[in-house]
Amino acid sequence: MLNTLEPGTQLPIHRHLKTSETCLILRGAAEEIFYDDSRKERERLLLKSNSDCIGIQISAGVWHGIEVLESGTVIFEAKDGTYEPISTENIMNI
């Protein structure tokens, strides 16, 4: 799936229990943010096109979110298997 995102885009902190997720930055920049089960931020990873880090593999079950840093950011996102909407138990309430 291709997503075009702008700074200020609000995506909930979420996880995918049955699949890993691959995220590649095709244009722009964003930070992938990882959380522990107690809602504490544990790591940020800068993804920027034309840099040393353009992509990441997120393991199944890992809480994560994204902060878009540049206008016109485009990401490619892939998961194992068919599309499944995120269920409410896989969205972290802050």
C-alpha angles and dihedrals in degrees: 000000000000119000126189110203136183130205108275093036107148116217119167121244103258147157138213111223098188102039145037118233130223117204124187126181109224096173134006128002141285140166119236107213124203127202137191124231091269091060093253116143108241106173145003124203122194114223114191131167114246092021136105091265114051099144150025140198112222114202121231113272097024116132110231146157138177136236114201113219105180133045114251095025112170123196132186112216127188133177133183114268130349127342116276122181115239110261121225093253088060094055115085115227111214 
